[in-house]
Amino acid sequence: MLYFTMGMERALRIAKNDGVEELEKEVHFRNASGIHSRLTAREIDAGLDDIKALVIDTVTTMALAVLYGEFGFGKQRLERFMEIFERATIDLNDGLVTWPDICDNLERLTGVRVHLKETLERMPGLFDRDETG
């Protein structure tokens, strides 16, 4: 009963402070993501920004290490890769391209199928919510 009360208090706080539309976004986010927490979607997003930056940094570092170690990329090609990778992540973040677009293009152009698309299909609505809330 305590968690129910806490949830109701959180919903009331969101509705009072940010309006019913923001509460609707919160409900949609929790249903789409499966995240059940004492934190609001806005509070979760704030923490996710740090996690996203860490993931991008770790993936970039691993890619650079593989490109150097296995494919002989030198400094110039590694820096070029980093610039292009950064532009691609900005385009993705700005909504100019989507993960399904990237997955479809990879498969169509190279025949390589990545598992990300199936993962996204199991979580409908997770990445298509309004990013402002």
C-alpha positions in Angstrom: 0.0 0.0 0.0 2.9 2.3 0.7 4.1 2.1 -3.0 0.6 2.9 -4.2 0.4 5.9 -2.0 3.9 7.1 -3.1 2.8 6.6 -6.8 -0.3 8.6 -6.3 1.7 11.4 -4.6 4.2 11.5 -7.4 1.3 11.6 -10.0 -0.3 14.5 -8.1 3.0 16.4 -7.9 3.5 16.0 -11.7 -0.1 17.1 -12.5 0.2 20.1 -10.2 3.6 21.2 -11.2 3.7 20.3 -14.9 0.1 19.7 -15.9 -2.0 16.7 -16.9 -0.3 16.5 -20.3 3.1 15.9 -18.6 1.5 13.2 -16.4 0.2 11.5 -19.6 3.7 11.6 -21.0 5.0 10.0 -17.7 2.4 7.2 -17.9 3.3 6.6 -21.6 7.0 6.5 -20.8 6.5 4.0 -17.9 4.3 1.8 -20.0 6.7 1.8 -23.0 9.9 1.5 -21.1 8.8 -0.9 -18.3 10.7 1.4 -15.9 9.0 1.6 -12.5 10.8 3.9 -10.2 10.3 6.6 -7.6 11.9 9.0 -10.1 9.9 10.9 -12.7 10.7 10.5 -16.4 12.4 13.9 -16.3 14.7 12.8 -13.4 15.4 9.5 -15.2 16.3 11.5 -18.4 18.8 13.6 -16.5 20.6 10.5 -15.3 20.4 8.9 -18.7 22.3 11.8 -20.3 25.4 10.8 -18.3 24.9 7.1 -19.1 24.4 7.9 -22.8 27.7 9.9 -22.9 29.5 7.1 -21.1 28.1 4.5 -23.6 29.1 6.6 -26.6 32.6 7.1 -25.1 33.1 3.4 -24.4 31.8 2.3 -27.8 34.0 4.9 -29.5 37.0 3.7 -27.6 36.4 0.0 -28.4 35.8 0.8 -32.1 39.1 2.8 -32.2 41.0 0.0 -30.5 39.6 -2.6 -33.0 40.2 -0.3 -36.0 43.8 0.2 -34.9 44.6 -3.3 -33.7 42.8 -5.4 -36.4 42.7 -3.1 -39.4 45.8 -1.0 -39.0 44.1 2.4 -38.8 46.6 5.1 -37.9 46.1 8.5 -36.2 44.6 10.3 -39.2 42.0 7.6 -40.1 41.1 7.1 -36.4 40.5 10.9 -36.0 38.4 10.9 -39.2 36.4 7.9 -37.9 35.8 9.8 -34.6 34.6 12.9 -36.5 32.2 10.9 -38.6 31.0 8.9 -35.6 30.3 12.1 -33.7 28.3 13.6 -36.5 26.3 10.4 -36.8 25.4 10.4 -33.1 24.4 14.1 -33.3 22.2 13.3 -36.3 20.6 10.4 -34.4 20.1 12.6 -31.3 18.6 15.4 -33.4 16.1 13.0 -35.0 17.5 13.3 -38.5 17.9 9.5 -38.6 16.5 6.7 -36.4 17.9 3.4 -35.2 15.5 1.5 -37.5 16.8 3.6 -40.4 20.4 2.7 -39.6 19.6 -1.0 -39.1 17.6 -1.2 -42.4 20.4 0.6 -44.3 23.1 -1.7 -43.0 21.1 -4.7 -44.0 20.1 -3.4 -47.4 23.5 -2.1 -48.3 25.7 -4.8 -46.8 23.6 -7.8 -46.0 24.6 -7.5 -42.4 21.7 -7.8 -40.0 22.1 -6.4 -36.5 20.0 -7.4 -33.5 19.2 -3.9 -32.4 16.1 -3.7 -34.6 14.5 -6.8 -32.9 15.3 -5.3 -29.5 13.6 -2.1 -30.4 10.6 -4.0 -31.7 10.2 -5.6 -28.3 10.0 -2.1 -26.7 7.5 -0.2 -28.9 7.2 3.5 -28.1 10.4 3.7 -26.1 12.3 5.9 -28.5 9.4 7.8 -30.1 8.2 9.8 -27.1 8.6 13.5 -27.0 12.2 14.2 -25.9 11.3 17.5 -24.3 9.7 16.0 -21.3 
